Amino acid sequence: MTRRGLIAAGAGALAAGITGPSPAQARTAGRRFDLTGPPTGLLWRKPLKDQTVLQSLAFDNRNGHIYTAQVKNGAASARAGDLCVTKLSLSGAVLGHMYLMGFGHGVQIAVEPVGSLAYLWTETDGASDGQNAWGRKIARFPFVSGTTLTTRSASIVKYAPVPGATSTTCAIDPSTNRLVMRYRLNGGVLFTVYDLDALKAGNPVSLGQAEQPPGLGTFQGYTMYQDHLYLLDGNAYGPANPPPGNTHLTSVSLVTGRQVERRFTAAAKSLDYREPEGMAIQIAGGQPRLCYGLAAGRAGARLVSIVYKSKLV
């Protein structure tokens, strides 16, 4: 498909609201996570490199690590789009960190393991709205602990598969080697799926697309497994949102583009603060887990907990 054809296809998708896979790529929807299933704890009240609220998380399933993103310490960091990425063991020990200057807000990140290395996928080229910065492209670069990158660093490869998209973030399904990008375009919020290797080779053909369903609360993260998107929304505890809070999980079929299930979750309801932040797929013992993060702790000393659901239907 030509670049012009991709643009036309994207415009048609927006006009129609939703597109699924092409006939050659269409397949029966696979099993999905049961959002009513009981949650299980993975991490509980662990510190990250910086002390701000967790924004997102991702797993290196080959090498057994967790990566998190948060706004860097400092009053001006959110407006500037400066992020801290922390590398954790599966038990939550801090193993390293990077700083990403001017990249965005860190709503979602992804990890691509390559042998013993981990390549991170993040937003980049953040544009400030006066309070926060939001990426306009996605970037791939190797994790190198102790380093600081700017948006002009030589180790970064940037991708903009949807011309004109803003608020670009991405997640990777480790079971299919596909990347899903969330972005804003023409007033809508969309998700488009790509084959990861094809995207890196400069051939970003859409394998499926869905609009973000209406009626969500404050958007806090997403991921993909097989033929379904999973979305996280909700707010921190407060006078207008007392325990057990308003956190919800939602699944969306990438075959039909329709919302499949939406469920309230009171997981880890005993946490103080308890703000939902970030989703990712972990593969443990060959089995997938739908993981999501919950920030806790007082301002200036935030902590992270991670829970998961593993029942498939």
C-alpha positions as MATLAB code, in Angstrom:
seq = 'MTRRGLIAAGAGALAAGITGPSPAQARTAGRRFDLTGPPTGLLWRKPLKDQTVLQSLAFDNRNGHIYTAQVKNGAASARAGDLCVTKLSLSGAVLGHMYLMGFGHGVQIAVEPVGSLAYLWTETDGASDGQNAWGRKIARFPFVSGTTLTTRSASIVKYAPVPGATSTTCAIDPSTNRLVMRYRLNGGVLFTVYDLDALKAGNPVSLGQAEQPPGLGTFQGYTMYQDHLYLLDGNAYGPANPPPGNTHLTSVSLVTGRQVERRFTAAAKSLDYREPEGMAIQIAGGQPRLCYGLAAGRAGARLVSIVYKSKLV';
ca = [
       0.000    0.000    0.000;
       1.323    3.441   -0.867;
       1.698    6.300    1.593;
      -1.243    8.016   -0.119;
      -3.266    4.836    0.213;
      -2.507    4.655    3.930;
      -3.634    8.239    4.429;
      -6.818    7.592    2.472;
      -7.467    4.434    4.444;
      -7.014    6.334    7.681;
      -9.397    9.059    6.564;
     -11.962    6.453    5.605;
     -11.593    4.791    8.982;
     -12.297    8.056   10.736;
     -15.340    8.695    8.594;
     -16.703    5.251    9.320;
     -15.638    5.383   12.960;
     -13.956    1.982   12.951;
     -12.142   -0.475   10.704;
     -11.179   -4.075   11.292;
      -8.532   -6.249    9.661;
      -8.522   -6.611    5.891;
     -10.217   -9.776    4.516;
      -6.810  -11.412    4.112;
      -5.983  -10.724    7.763;
      -9.408  -11.351    9.276;
      -9.651  -14.180   11.761;
     -11.913  -15.393   14.516;
     -11.473  -13.460   17.743;
      -9.208  -15.298   20.189;
      -9.750  -15.873   23.880;
      -9.912  -12.817   26.087;
      -9.315  -12.006   29.721;
     -12.314  -12.355   31.999;
     -12.518   -8.957   33.682;
     -14.695  -10.405   36.450;
     -11.918  -12.770   37.475;
     -10.226  -12.260   40.841;
      -7.110  -10.061   40.923;
      -3.754  -11.336   42.168;
      -0.976   -9.165   43.575;
       2.407   -8.985   41.837;
       4.088   -6.000   43.523;
       3.026   -4.142   46.654;
       4.031   -0.557   47.526;
       7.429   -0.490   45.840;
       9.463    2.707   45.258;
      10.690    3.754   41.814;
      13.779    5.794   40.961;
      11.886    9.110   41.261;
       9.120    9.866   43.723;
       6.336   10.988   41.377;
       3.211    9.026   40.420;
       3.607    5.967   38.204;
       2.294    6.601   34.680;
       2.823    3.289   32.872;
       4.524   -0.097   32.943;
       5.759   -2.795   30.573;
       7.393   -6.226   30.860;
      10.535   -7.675   29.332;
       9.168  -11.201   29.310;
      12.357  -12.707   27.905;
      14.741  -11.345   30.515;
      12.360  -11.069   33.460;
      12.212   -7.350   34.138;
       9.598   -4.627   34.606;
       9.970   -1.111   33.212;
       7.970    1.853   34.469;
       7.567    5.446   33.331;
       6.808    8.467   35.487;
       7.202   12.230   35.200;
      10.700   13.172   36.361;
      11.092   14.831   39.764;
      10.879   18.612   39.564;
       8.132   21.211   39.362;
       8.671   21.935   35.655;
       9.044   18.328   34.458;
       5.393   17.690   33.547;
       5.153   20.821   31.413;
       8.501   20.035   29.749;
       7.666   16.380   29.106;
      10.631   15.024   31.083;
      10.273   11.369   32.100;
      12.047    8.861   34.313;
      12.106    5.180   33.272;
      12.912    2.676   36.029;
      14.051   -0.909   35.464;
      12.808   -3.307   38.160;
      13.252   -6.959   39.000;
      10.080   -9.035   39.106;
      10.166   -8.631   42.895;
      10.348   -4.830   42.600;
      14.033   -4.100   43.243;
      15.319   -1.050   41.351;
      17.951   -2.200   38.825;
      18.528    0.975   36.818;
      16.963    4.084   35.294;
      17.020    6.511   32.362;
      15.829   10.097   31.947;
      13.967   11.116   28.784;
      13.891   14.873   28.313;
      11.047   16.423   26.334;
       9.384   13.108   25.432;
       5.839   13.518   26.810;
       3.680   12.323   29.697;
       4.428    8.584   29.706;
       0.796    7.412   29.515;
       1.949    4.093   28.035;
       5.291    2.483   27.175;
       6.359   -0.828   25.649;
       9.399   -3.100   25.742;
      10.865   -5.104   22.857;
      13.460   -7.634   24.093;
      16.320   -8.309   21.672;
      18.494  -11.038   23.163;
      19.663   -9.759   26.542;
      18.908   -6.147   25.563;
      15.647   -4.277   26.012;
      14.474   -1.693   23.490;
      11.938    0.746   24.844;
       9.072    2.181   22.807;
       7.770    5.503   24.096;
       6.169    8.691   22.918;
       8.571   11.476   21.926;
       8.650   15.079   20.651;
       6.314   16.177   23.428;
       4.216   19.322   22.922;
       3.093   21.188   26.053;
      -0.480   22.295   26.695;
       0.733   24.518   29.526;
       0.462   21.826   32.193;
       1.597   18.564   30.582;
       3.395   17.547   27.396;
       2.065   14.963   24.935;
       4.073   13.055   22.342;
       3.649   13.564   18.596;
       5.705   10.553   17.456;
       6.746    7.209   18.888;
      10.364    6.266   19.491;
      12.475    3.127   19.820;
      15.817    3.084   21.659;
      17.883    0.704   23.800;
      17.638    0.937   27.565;
      21.027    2.018   28.920;
      20.958    2.591   32.645;
      22.235    5.900   33.962;
      21.879    7.779   30.677;
      19.791   10.797   29.744;
      18.264   11.159   26.280;
      16.851   14.196   24.542;
      14.547   14.076   21.544;
      17.622   14.637   19.345;
      19.738   11.791   20.749;
      21.368    9.612   18.093;
      20.188    6.328   19.636;
      16.510    7.137   18.992;
      14.600    5.950   15.915;
      11.290    7.792   15.469;
       8.093    6.636   13.770;
       5.005    8.574   12.700;
       2.765    5.990   10.970;
      -0.306    8.274   11.109;
       0.427   11.743    9.699;
      -0.909   14.522   11.892;
      -1.513   12.296   14.936;
      -0.976   13.780   18.395;
      -0.838   12.321   21.915;
       0.861    9.245   20.465;
       1.686    6.308   22.741;
       2.082    2.573   22.173;
       1.955   -0.906   23.685;
       3.213   -4.284   22.413;
       1.442   -7.651   22.534;
       4.282  -10.113   23.274;
       2.174  -13.058   22.083;
       1.804  -11.765   18.512;
       4.691   -9.284   18.080;
       2.199   -6.554   17.223;
       2.257   -2.923   18.323;
      -0.843   -0.857   19.005;
      -0.610    2.921   18.857;
      -3.127    5.185   20.611;
      -3.442    8.704   19.243;
      -5.684   11.696   18.640;
      -6.689   12.723   15.129;
      -9.480   14.954   13.860;
     -11.075   15.172   17.289;
     -11.164   11.419   17.897;
      -9.087    8.974   19.939;
      -8.091    5.876   17.980;
      -6.041    2.711   18.288;
      -4.263    1.230   15.251;
      -2.441   -2.110   15.217;
       0.784   -2.784   13.284;
       3.106   -5.715   12.797;
       6.156   -4.677   14.790;
       8.750   -5.839   12.258;
       6.874   -4.231    9.361;
       6.636   -0.943   11.239;
      10.385   -0.961   11.914;
      11.013   -1.695    8.228;
       9.020    1.374    7.193;
       5.883   -0.490    6.094;
       3.227    0.551    8.654;
       0.157   -1.183    7.223;
      -2.812   -1.165    9.583;
      -3.882   -4.616   10.789;
      -6.920   -3.258   12.588;
      -8.316   -0.118   14.135;
     -10.793    0.851   16.823;
     -12.093    4.037   18.349;
     -11.866    4.582   22.072;
     -15.341    3.819   23.413;
     -17.346    6.658   24.959;
     -18.201    6.849   28.620;
     -14.783    6.139   30.101;
     -13.512    7.998   33.123;
     -10.030    9.522   33.328;
      -7.940    7.458   30.898;
      -4.970    5.814   32.610;
      -3.494    3.146   30.335;
      -4.018    0.318   27.853;
      -2.550   -2.822   26.386;
      -3.367   -5.516   23.815;
      -3.534   -9.303   23.883;
      -4.417  -11.269   20.747;
      -7.582   -9.699   19.299;
      -8.588   -7.493   22.208;
      -7.646   -4.118   23.614;
      -7.761   -3.551   27.359;
      -8.288   -0.065   28.793;
      -7.860    1.334   32.305;
      -9.633    4.401   33.690;
     -10.275    6.001   37.052;
      -9.025    8.521   39.589;
      -7.094    8.658   42.836;
      -8.949    8.488   46.111;
     -10.260   11.839   47.308;
     -13.339   13.599   48.693;
     -15.169   13.125   45.390;
     -13.871    9.566   44.946;
     -13.738    7.754   48.300;
     -12.689    4.091   48.657;
     -13.192    1.731   46.899;
     -12.828    4.306   44.111;
     -13.977    4.424   40.499;
     -11.376    2.287   38.674;
     -12.693    0.335   35.680;
     -11.301   -2.167   33.187;
     -12.712   -2.315   29.660;
     -12.115   -4.739   26.782;
     -12.628   -3.899   23.096;
     -12.638   -6.382   20.216;
     -10.182   -5.533   17.450;
     -12.174   -7.769   15.103;
     -15.496   -5.939   15.499;
     -14.253   -2.692   17.035;
     -16.936   -2.937   19.712;
     -16.716   -2.798   23.478;
     -16.978   -6.319   24.897;
     -16.879   -5.903   28.656;
     -16.527   -3.138   31.248;
     -16.033   -3.902   34.934;
     -15.389   -2.011   38.137;
     -12.323   -3.206   40.063;
     -11.687   -2.762   43.766;
      -8.302   -4.494   43.561;
      -5.910   -3.314   46.288;
      -8.641   -1.087   47.689;
      -6.765   -0.757   51.003;
      -4.041    1.344   49.383;
      -3.778    4.978   50.346;
      -4.098    7.425   47.428;
      -4.668    4.486   44.973;
      -4.598    5.936   41.481;
      -4.848    3.467   38.557;
      -1.887    3.878   36.216;
      -0.669    1.720   33.329;
      -1.363   -1.722   31.833;
       0.810   -4.445   30.318;
       0.868   -8.128   29.392;
       3.155  -10.384   31.392;
       3.912  -13.929   30.211;
       4.628  -16.108   33.264;
       5.156  -19.838   32.926;
       3.879  -19.586   29.367;
       0.581  -18.074   30.515;
      -0.545  -14.472   29.930;
      -1.444  -12.053   32.682;
      -3.330   -8.781   32.289;
      -1.442   -6.468   34.651;
      -2.326   -2.986   35.791;
      -0.664   -0.542   38.138;
      -1.914    1.375   41.160;
       0.009    4.325   42.564;
       0.051    4.767   46.337;
       1.886    6.712   49.028;
       1.997   10.381   49.949;
       2.942   13.244   47.624;
       6.709   13.361   47.196;
       7.071    9.684   48.088;
       4.797    7.789   45.705;
       4.905    4.001   45.518;
       3.696    1.451   42.979;
       1.651   -1.731   43.275;
       0.826   -4.088   40.376;
      -2.037   -6.592   40.233;
      -3.162   -8.920   37.463;
      -5.986  -11.044   36.104;
      -5.201  -14.317   34.364;
      -8.491  -16.103   33.663;
      -9.260  -16.416   29.943;
     -12.683  -17.032   28.412;
];
